[in-house]
Amino acid sequence: MKESFRILNEATTLGQGSLCNQAIMLITDGAMEDFQDVFEEFNWPERRVRVFTYLIGREMTFAENVKWIACNNKGESFFWFHFLRGTKYTVGQKVGIKYFCLKLL
């Protein structure tokens, strides 16, 4: 995660890219931690980088960490994809569920 922010910061410093919208796409089979210390160092309090998360696999182990990462970094939702048992891994046979982050007033 730190490397992603390092690359974005380097591009910004060098004036590369559009310099307006930045995002990180995290595709994982589970996050054992929420990386709060990384986000505190590189992304908070401004949250200038959106982090979108995609959880792949049948297991929901560590799904709360993946959701937390997206919801606390302007990702606004996270996606969980799993494949039906006994099928080949093709796009037509996957089941995708989108979870939204609730914003409390």
Secondary structure, DSSP 4 states (H G I P E B T S, - for coil): -HHHHHHHHHHHHTT-S-SS-EEEEEEES--SS--HHHHHHHTTTT--EEEEEEEESS--TTHHHHHHHHHTTT--EEEEEEE-TT--S-GGGEEEEEEEPP---
